[in-house]
């Protein structure tokens, strides 16, 4: 005989009651094994072991929910930072001077991995700015604000 607790109990049983006979009997004796010997016991006996287990599936659902919420929180936080960092990688300088624009263009040249044609255009732009401001100026001054904005827009 295998004893099992009913499914869905909040607490496991601590005692066992023998079934009552449907017919009148001359003697009503109950026995229990203790080691390998039979021992007479009353109609209700205390259980010495746990038979079955209490189902607490809500613990698992709660733990899974916490893990899911924490994962969503950290994923959103990480994705938000990545997106923000990508937008802020190159910015046009607030104070437009030949030095700040050249610094931006050289940073784009070193860190962006442009296509060969774009890299050539960028070097030519750097050369025009350097020639005008640090060499012999010829013609009108380059529009540094427009140059910085256009290159930031191209690489973002």
MDTraj code that builds the backbone (N, CA, C; nanometers):
import mdtraj as md
import numpy as np

residues = "UNK UNK UNK UNK UNK UNK UNK UNK UNK UNK UNK UNK UNK UNK UNK UNK UNK UNK UNK UNK UNK UNK UNK UNK UNK UNK UNK UNK UNK UNK UNK UNK UNK UNK UNK UNK UNK UNK UNK UNK UNK UNK UNK UNK UNK UNK UNK UNK UNK UNK UNK UNK UNK UNK UNK UNK UNK UNK UNK UNK UNK UNK UNK UNK UNK UNK UNK UNK UNK UNK UNK UNK UNK UNK UNK UNK UNK UNK UNK UNK UNK UNK UNK UNK UNK UNK UNK UNK UNK UNK UNK UNK UNK UNK UNK UNK UNK UNK UNK UNK UNK UNK UNK UNK UNK UNK UNK UNK UNK UNK UNK UNK UNK UNK UNK UNK UNK UNK UNK UNK UNK UNK UNK UNK UNK UNK UNK UNK UNK UNK UNK UNK UNK UNK UNK UNK UNK UNK UNK UNK UNK UNK UNK UNK UNK UNK UNK UNK UNK UNK UNK UNK UNK UNK UNK UNK".split()
xyz = np.array([
    [0.0843, -0.1151, 0.0000],
    [0.0000, 0.0000, 0.0000],
    [0.0905, 0.1236, 0.0000],
    [0.0590, 0.2187, -0.0846],
    [0.1344, 0.3439, -0.0922],
    [0.0434, 0.4572, -0.0499],
    [0.0867, 0.5320, 0.0504],
    [0.0068, 0.6457, 0.0976],
    [0.0489, 0.7716, 0.0250],
    [-0.0507, 0.8460, -0.0240],
    [-0.0254, 0.9739, -0.0904],
    [-0.1287, 1.0732, -0.0402],
    [-0.0872, 1.1967, -0.0214],
    [-0.1801, 1.3017, 0.0206],
    [-0.2636, 1.3448, -0.0989],
    [-0.3800, 1.3995, -0.0730],
    [-0.4649, 1.4526, -0.1793],
    [-0.3952, 1.5714, -0.2453],
    [-0.4220, 1.5911, -0.3739],
    [-0.3644, 1.7040, -0.4475],
    [-0.4307, 1.8346, -0.4042],
    [-0.3516, 1.9427, -0.4000],
    [-0.4049, 2.0756, -0.3722],
    [-0.4227, 2.1088, -0.2258],
    [-0.3663, 2.0310, -0.1352],
    [-0.3786, 2.0615, 0.0073],
    [-0.2879, 2.1777, 0.0457],
    [-0.3348, 2.2605, 0.1385],
    [-0.2507, 2.3696, 0.1868],
    [-0.1508, 2.3200, 0.2907],
    [-0.1889, 2.2175, 0.3682],
    [-0.0994, 2.1563, 0.4667],
    [-0.1024, 2.0061, 0.4474],
    [0.0093, 1.9424, 0.4716],
    [0.0134, 1.7967, 0.4629],
    [-0.0517, 1.7360, 0.5866],
    [-0.1145, 1.6185, 0.5715],
    [-0.1764, 1.5546, 0.6878],
    [-0.0719, 1.5087, 0.7890],
    [-0.1097, 1.5126, 0.9162],
    [-0.0184, 1.4690, 1.0226],
    [-0.0664, 1.3390, 1.0873],
    [-0.1874, 1.2967, 1.0502],
    [-0.2389, 1.1716, 1.1081],
    [-0.3127, 1.0925, 1.0009],
    [-0.3328, 0.9638, 1.0321],
    [-0.4039, 0.8739, 0.9415],
    [-0.5150, 0.8057, 1.0198],
    [-0.6354, 0.8066, 0.9602],
    [-0.7492, 0.7386, 1.0236],
    [-0.7872, 0.6174, 0.9380],
    [-0.7916, 0.5020, 1.0014],
    [-0.8326, 0.3816, 0.9299],
    [-0.9801, 0.3927, 0.8932],
    [-1.0182, 0.3328, 0.7826],
    [-1.1571, 0.3360, 0.7377],
    [-1.2445, 0.2535, 0.8318],
    [-1.3682, 0.2963, 0.8485],
    [-1.4633, 0.2231, 0.9332],
    [-1.5302, 0.1171, 0.8464],
    [-1.5460, -0.0016, 0.8978],
    [-1.6089, -0.1073, 0.8180],
    [-1.7569, -0.0774, 0.7946],
    [-1.8107, -0.1210, 0.6816],
    [-1.9512, -0.0995, 0.6489],
    [-2.0401, -0.1987, 0.7236],
    [-1.9857, -0.3136, 0.7576],
    [-2.0620, -0.4155, 0.8297],
    [-2.0119, -0.4239, 0.9730],
    [-2.0978, -0.4684, 1.0612],
    [-2.0579, -0.4896, 1.2008],
    [-1.9606, -0.6061, 1.2068],
    [-1.8526, -0.5856, 1.2801],
    [-1.7528, -0.6899, 1.2977],
    [-1.7418, -0.7246, 1.4448],
    [-1.6990, -0.8451, 1.4714],
    [-1.6815, -0.8879, 1.6097],
    [-1.5648, -0.8142, 1.6726],
    [-1.4572, -0.7934, 1.5992],
    [-1.3405, -0.7228, 1.6521],
    [-1.2911, -0.6209, 1.5500],
    [-1.2481, -0.5124, 1.6013],
    [-1.2000, -0.4070, 1.5114],
    [-1.0573, -0.3709, 1.5541],
    [-0.9609, -0.4395, 1.4952],
    [-0.8226, -0.4164, 1.5325],
    [-0.7496, -0.3503, 1.4155],
    [-0.6546, -0.2649, 1.4516],
    [-0.5740, -0.1958, 1.3511],
    [-0.4278, -0.2218, 1.3841],
    [-0.3486, -0.2412, 1.2776],
    [-0.2076, -0.2729, 1.2969],
    [-0.1207, -0.1815, 1.2099],
    [0.0012, -0.1719, 1.2551],
    [0.0991, -0.0905, 1.1842],
    [0.2341, -0.1613, 1.1927],
    [0.3133, -0.1492, 1.0859],
    [0.4476, -0.2071, 1.0888],
    [0.5427, -0.1138, 1.1625],
    [0.6177, -0.1675, 1.2522],
    [0.7286, -0.0990, 1.3165],
    [0.8481, -0.1902, 1.2906],
    [0.9398, -0.1425, 1.2075],
    [1.0462, -0.2240, 1.1494],
    [0.9801, -0.3384, 1.0738],
    [0.9983, -0.4599, 1.1132],
    [0.9377, -0.5727, 1.0431],
    [0.8280, -0.6366, 1.1251],
    [0.7892, -0.5753, 1.2385],
    [0.6888, -0.6334, 1.3273],
    [0.5578, -0.5572, 1.3155],
    [0.4451, -0.6304, 1.3319],
    [0.3132, -0.5678, 1.3367],
    [0.2835, -0.5279, 1.4800],
    [0.2328, -0.4055, 1.4962],
    [0.2010, -0.3542, 1.6283],
    [0.0578, -0.3035, 1.6238],
    [-0.0219, -0.3349, 1.7272],
    [-0.1602, -0.2880, 1.7345],
    [-0.1600, -0.1375, 1.7615],
    [-0.2494, -0.0620, 1.6905],
    [-0.2580, 0.0840, 1.7061],
    [-0.4046, 0.1239, 1.7135],
    [-0.4343, 0.2474, 1.7608],
    [-0.5730, 0.2931, 1.7622],
    [-0.6221, 0.3239, 1.6202],
    [-0.7476, 0.3624, 1.6054],
    [-0.8094, 0.3874, 1.4748],
    [-0.7463, 0.5083, 1.4042],
    [-0.6914, 0.6009, 1.4798],
    [-0.6220, 0.7175, 1.4221],
    [-0.4803, 0.7197, 1.4767],
    [-0.3825, 0.7261, 1.3841],
    [-0.2418, 0.7252, 1.4255],
    [-0.1710, 0.8491, 1.3696],
    [-0.0697, 0.8932, 1.4426],
    [0.0123, 1.0052, 1.3967],
    [0.1093, 0.9540, 1.2906],
    [0.1274, 1.0291, 1.1845],
    [0.2203, 0.9906, 1.0787],
    [0.3629, 1.0251, 1.1197],
    [0.4538, 0.9379, 1.0861],
    [0.5944, 0.9576, 1.1229],
    [0.6725, 1.0262, 1.0108],
    [0.6180, 1.0299, 0.8921],
    [0.6853, 1.0883, 0.7765],
    [0.5893, 1.1796, 0.7025],
    [0.6443, 1.2523, 0.6049],
    [0.5593, 1.3332, 0.5165],
    [0.5226, 1.2486, 0.3964],
    [0.3969, 1.2454, 0.3658],
    [0.3477, 1.1701, 0.2517],
    [0.2940, 1.2698, 0.1504],
    [0.3731, 1.2927, 0.0461],
    [0.3319, 1.3897, -0.0540],
    [0.3996, 1.5230, -0.0283],
    [0.3560, 1.6220, -0.1006],
    [0.4122, 1.7560, -0.0844],
    [0.3032, 1.8586, -0.1105],
    [0.3191, 1.9726, -0.0482],
    [0.2255, 2.0818, -0.0689],
    [0.2677, 2.1545, -0.1950],
    [0.1716, 2.1829, -0.2811],
    [0.2031, 2.2524, -0.4065],
    [0.2024, 2.4019, -0.3821],
    [0.3150, 2.4604, -0.4062],
    [0.3259, 2.6061, -0.3938],
    [0.3793, 2.6608, -0.5261],
    [0.3039, 2.6400, -0.6304],
    [0.3480, 2.6864, -0.7622],
    [0.3525, 2.8380, -0.7695],
    [0.2810, 2.9060, -0.6857],
    [0.2811, 3.0525, -0.6913],
    [0.4189, 3.1079, -0.6584],
    [0.4993, 3.0322, -0.5791],
    [0.6375, 3.0746, -0.5536],
    [0.7148, 3.0830, -0.6849],
    [0.6981, 2.9811, -0.7677],
    [0.7704, 2.9770, -0.8946],
    [0.7214, 3.0854, -0.9891],
    [0.5917, 3.1082, -0.9914],
    [0.5376, 3.2143, -1.0776],
    [0.5871, 3.3510, -1.0309],
    [0.5925, 3.3696, -0.9001],
    [0.6410, 3.4966, -0.8464],
    [0.7890, 3.5167, -0.8814],
    [0.8717, 3.4131, -0.8625],
    [1.0134, 3.4224, -0.8950],
    [1.0328, 3.4490, -1.0449],
    [0.9584, 3.3791, -1.1289],
    [0.9700, 3.4000, -1.2740],
    [0.9276, 3.5417, -1.3112],
    [0.8238, 3.5927, -1.2486],
    [0.7791, 3.7294, -1.2747],
    [0.8842, 3.8319, -1.2357],
    [0.9480, 3.8117, -1.1208],
    [1.0525, 3.9035, -1.0761],
    [1.1701, 3.9014, -1.1730],
    [1.2108, 3.7825, -1.2155],
    [1.3211, 3.7710, -1.3105],
    [1.2845, 3.8379, -1.4434],
    [1.1623, 3.8187, -1.4883],
    [1.1177, 3.8785, -1.6141],
    [1.1157, 4.0303, -1.6060],
    [1.0628, 4.0846, -1.4976],
    [1.0579, 4.2299, -1.4806],
    [1.1992, 4.2872, -1.4706],
    [1.2859, 4.2214, -1.3944],
    [1.4243, 4.2696, -1.3817],
    [1.4959, 4.2637, -1.5165],
    [1.4758, 4.1570, -1.5910],
    [1.5381, 4.1455, -1.7231],
    [1.4898, 4.2539, -1.8182],
    [1.3598, 4.2807, -1.8164],
    [1.3049, 4.3866, -1.9017],
    [1.3605, 4.5222, -1.8612],
    [1.3728, 4.5464, -1.7306],
    [1.4258, 4.6738, -1.6817],
    [1.5692, 4.6943, -1.7288],
    [1.6547, 4.5921, -1.7101],
    [1.7944, 4.6057, -1.7492],
    [1.8104, 4.6111, -1.9007],
    [1.7291, 4.5362, -1.9744],
    [1.7370, 4.5410, -2.1207],
    [1.6987, 4.6789, -2.1714],
    [1.5941, 4.7351, -2.1159],
    [1.5512, 4.8682, -2.1587],
    [1.6571, 4.9725, -2.1235],
    [1.7139, 4.9579, -2.0063],
    [1.8174, 5.0511, -1.9641],
    [1.9393, 5.0409, -2.0560],
    [1.9796, 4.9186, -2.0892],
    [2.0962, 4.8987, -2.1750],
    [2.0673, 4.9474, -2.3168],
    [1.9514, 4.9148, -2.3719],
    [1.9179, 4.9588, -2.5071],
    [1.9054, 5.1106, -2.5137],
    [1.8529, 5.1713, -2.4099],
    [1.8400, 5.3165, -2.4067],
    [1.9760, 5.3829, -2.4068],
    [2.0714, 5.3278, -2.3328],
    [2.2065, 5.3850, -2.3300],
    [2.2753, 5.3690, -2.4646],
    [2.2589, 5.2537, -2.5271],
    [2.3219, 5.2296, -2.6562],
    [2.2688, 5.3274, -2.7599],
    [2.1389, 5.3453, -2.7616],
    [2.0775, 5.4363, -2.8571],
    [2.1236, 5.5788, -2.8310],
    [2.1290, 5.6173, -2.7047],
    [2.1717, 5.7511, -2.6689],
    [2.3181, 5.7728, -2.7068],
    [2.4020, 5.6725, -2.6834],
    [2.5432, 5.6849, -2.7157],
    [2.5629, 5.6958, -2.8667],
    [2.4839, 5.6241, -2.9459],
    [2.4970, 5.6304, -3.0907],
    [2.4584, 5.7689, -3.1422],
    [2.3599, 5.8309, -3.0831],
    [2.3186, 5.9637, -3.1265],
    [2.4228, 6.0677, -3.0875],
    [2.4907, 6.0500, -2.9759],
    [2.5829, 6.1503, -2.9257],
    [2.7272, 6.1233, -2.9676],
    [2.7508, 6.0331, -3.0601],
    [2.8872, 5.9975, -3.0968],
    [2.9620, 6.1163, -3.1565],
    [2.9023, 6.1847, -3.2523],
    [2.9613, 6.3041, -3.3112],
    [2.8595, 6.4158, -3.3037],
    [2.9035, 6.5300, -3.2540],
    [2.8159, 6.6473, -3.2469],
    [2.8909, 6.7678, -3.3013],
    [2.8166, 6.8535, -3.3674],
    [2.8768, 6.9779, -3.4152],
    [2.9170, 7.0604, -3.2935],
    [3.0331, 7.1248, -3.2977],
    [3.0779, 7.2019, -3.1816],
    [2.9885, 7.3233, -3.1565],
    [2.9745, 7.3570, -3.0273],
    [2.8941, 7.4741, -2.9917],
    [2.9636, 7.6022, -3.0361],
    [3.0925, 7.6124, -3.0130],
    [3.1719, 7.7284, -3.0534],
    [3.2473, 7.6896, -3.1796],
    [3.2025, 7.7394, -3.2911],
    [3.2602, 7.7018, -3.4199],
    [3.3854, 7.7859, -3.4458],
    [3.4982, 7.7176, -3.4466],
    [3.6265, 7.7786, -3.4822],
    [3.6971, 7.6803, -3.5751],
    [3.8004, 7.7255, -3.6459],
    [3.8730, 7.6297, -3.7305],
    [3.9281, 7.5121, -3.6503],
    [3.9703, 7.5367, -3.5271],
    [4.0254, 7.4293, -3.4445],
    [3.9193, 7.3273, -3.4053],
    [3.8004, 7.3728, -3.3633],
    [3.6964, 7.2787, -3.3205],
    [3.6427, 7.1984, -3.4380],
    [3.6280, 7.2630, -3.5535],
    [3.5765, 7.1910, -3.6706],
    [3.6810, 7.0914, -3.7204],
    [3.8068, 7.1307, -3.7245],
    [3.9116, 7.0359, -3.7652],
    [3.9208, 6.9194, -3.6671],
    [3.9073, 6.9476, -3.5378],
    [3.9070, 6.8388, -3.4389],
    [3.7934, 6.7407, -3.4639],
    [3.6741, 6.7931, -3.4937],
    [3.5592, 6.7074, -3.5239],
    [3.5850, 6.6247, -3.6491],
    [3.6326, 6.6881, -3.7556],
    [3.6544, 6.6158, -3.8817],
    [3.7628, 6.5094, -3.8674],
    [3.8661, 6.5386, -3.7916],
    [3.9712, 6.4378, -3.7696],
    [3.9196, 6.3223, -3.6823],
    [3.8332, 6.3536, -3.5887],
    [3.7720, 6.2492, -3.5058],
    [3.6843, 6.1588, -3.5922],
    [3.6084, 6.2179, -3.6823],
    [3.5254, 6.1387, -3.7747],
    [3.6152, 6.0521, -3.8629],
    [3.7239, 6.1097, -3.9108],
    [3.8162, 6.0367, -3.9975],
    [3.8766, 5.9159, -3.9260],
    [3.9142, 5.9321, -3.7996],
    [3.9770, 5.8230, -3.7232],
    [3.8767, 5.7176, -3.6788],
    [3.7566, 5.7558, -3.6418],
    [3.6670, 5.6647, -3.5694],
    [3.5428, 5.6207, -3.6437],
    [3.5227, 5.6584, -3.7673],
    [3.3957, 5.6237, -3.8290],
    [3.4054, 5.5105, -3.9292],
    [3.5161, 5.4875, -3.9928],
    [3.5247, 5.3809, -4.0928],
    [3.4466, 5.4160, -4.2176],
    [3.4706, 5.5325, -4.2721],
    [3.3993, 5.5790, -4.3910],
    [3.4382, 5.4982, -4.5143],
    [3.3532, 5.5062, -4.6161],
    [3.3845, 5.4455, -4.7452],
    [3.5009, 5.5233, -4.8068],
    [3.5789, 5.4627, -4.8966],
    [3.6961, 5.5307, -4.9543],
    [3.6634, 5.6668, -5.0170],
    [3.5528, 5.6779, -5.0898],
    [3.5173, 5.8053, -5.1528],
    [3.4855, 5.9113, -5.0468],
    [3.4100, 5.8724, -4.9431],
    [3.3769, 5.9676, -4.8371],
    [3.5023, 6.0102, -4.7612],
    [3.5925, 5.9169, -4.7377],
    [3.7169, 5.9489, -4.6678],
    [3.7989, 6.0480, -4.7499],
    [3.7982, 6.0311, -4.8805],
    [3.8693, 6.1230, -4.9691],
    [3.8052, 6.2619, -4.9635],
    [3.6720, 6.2682, -4.9645],
    [3.6015, 6.3967, -4.9536],
    [3.6329, 6.4636, -4.8207],
    [3.6382, 6.3857, -4.7143],
    [3.6670, 6.4402, -4.5819],
    [3.8086, 6.4971, -4.5764],
    [3.9048, 6.4259, -4.6319],
    [4.0428, 6.4760, -4.6337],
    [4.0536, 6.6056, -4.7151],
    [3.9797, 6.6104, -4.8248],
    [3.9810, 6.7326, -4.9070],
    [3.9224, 6.8504, -4.8290],
    [3.8154, 6.8257, -4.7543],
    [3.7537, 6.9307, -4.6723],
    [3.8511, 6.9788, -4.5653],
    [3.9197, 6.8847, -4.5015],
    [4.0199, 6.9203, -4.4000],
    [4.1307, 7.0035, -4.4653],
    [4.1743, 6.9634, -4.5824],
    [4.2792, 7.0369, -4.6542],
    [4.2372, 7.1791, -4.6874],
    [4.1100, 7.2006, -4.7333],
    [4.0608, 7.3350, -4.7660],
    [4.0591, 7.4238, -4.6423],
    [4.0125, 7.3683, -4.5299],
    [4.0064, 7.4484, -4.4063],
    [4.1474, 7.4854, -4.3604],
    [4.2383, 7.3885, -4.3612],
    [4.3758, 7.4156, -4.3181],
    [4.4434, 7.5175, -4.4108],
    [4.4219, 7.5038, -4.5415],
    [4.4848, 7.5958, -4.6369],
    [4.4326, 7.7375, -4.6165],
    [4.3028, 7.7517, -4.5925],
    [4.2469, 7.8867, -4.5787],
    [4.2913, 7.9526, -4.4474],
    [4.2833, 7.8758, -4.3366],
    [4.3083, 7.9373, -4.2062],
    [4.4551, 7.9327, -4.1638],
    [4.5326, 7.8382, -4.2144],
    [4.6696, 7.8240, -4.1672],
    [4.7722, 7.8350, -4.2797],
    [4.7265, 7.8635, -4.3978],
    [4.8175, 7.8799, -4.5118],
    [4.7851, 8.0113, -4.5811],
    [4.7925, 8.0074, -4.7122],
    [4.7582, 8.1257, -4.7917],
    [4.6093, 8.1217, -4.8225],
    [4.5302, 8.2139, -4.7647],
    [4.3866, 8.2130, -4.7931],
    [4.3594, 8.2539, -4.9375],
    [4.2752, 8.1760, -5.0030],
    [4.2338, 8.2130, -5.1385],
    [4.0822, 8.2014, -5.1452],
    [4.0157, 8.3054, -5.1780],
    [3.8710, 8.3071, -5.1900],
    [3.8037, 8.3315, -5.0557],
    [3.6730, 8.3029, -5.0548],
    [3.5922, 8.3250, -4.9352],
    [3.6244, 8.2207, -4.8281],
    [3.5985, 8.2580, -4.7035],
    [3.6212, 8.1659, -4.5905],
    [3.5177, 8.0535, -4.5948],
    [3.5596, 7.9317, -4.5665],
    [3.4634, 7.8202, -4.5635],
    [3.3600, 7.8418, -4.4522],
    [3.2373, 7.7960, -4.4770],
    [3.1300, 7.8052, -4.3760],
    [3.1497, 7.6890, -4.2786],
    [3.2193, 7.7146, -4.1696],
    [3.2561, 7.6080, -4.0758],
    [3.1337, 7.5430, -4.0115],
    [3.0334, 7.6207, -3.9763],
    [2.9119, 7.5646, -3.9152],
    [2.8423, 7.4676, -4.0084],
    [2.8306, 7.5063, -4.1377],
    [2.7652, 7.4182, -4.2347],
    [2.8483, 7.2921, -4.2560],
    [2.9792, 7.3051, -4.2628],
    [3.0672, 7.1892, -4.2840],
    [3.0541, 7.0912, -4.1680],
    [3.0586, 7.1417, -4.0458],
    [3.0475, 7.0538, -3.9279],
    [2.9120, 6.9848, -3.9261],
    [2.8053, 7.0604, -3.9494],
    [2.6701, 7.0009, -3.9461],
    [2.6522, 6.8966, -4.0548],
    [2.7036, 6.9257, -4.1758],
    [2.6832, 6.8307, -4.2853],
    [2.7598, 6.7004, -4.2603],
    [2.8812, 6.7073, -4.2052],
    [2.9552, 6.5841, -4.1783],
    [2.8961, 6.5064, -4.0618],
    [2.8467, 6.5747, -3.9615],
    [2.7796, 6.5036, -3.8519],
    [2.6560, 6.4322, -3.9051],
    [2.5813, 6.4980, -3.9926],
    [2.4611, 6.4355, -4.0498],
    [2.4977, 6.3160, -4.1371],
    [2.6082, 6.3224, -4.2085],
    [2.6480, 6.2127, -4.2973],
    [2.6908, 6.0885, -4.2210],
    [2.7513, 6.1048, -4.1041],
    [2.8061, 5.9888, -4.0325],
    [2.7138, 5.9356, -3.9253],
    [2.6004, 5.9982, -3.8994],
    [2.5098, 5.9512, -3.7953],
    [2.4127, 5.8519, -3.8497],
])
top = md.Topology()
chain = top.add_chain()
for i, resn in enumerate(residues, 1):
    res = top.add_residue(resn, chain, resSeq=i)
    for name in ("N", "CA", "C"):
        top.add_atom(name, md.element.get_by_symbol(name[0]), res)
traj = md.Trajectory(xyz[None], top)
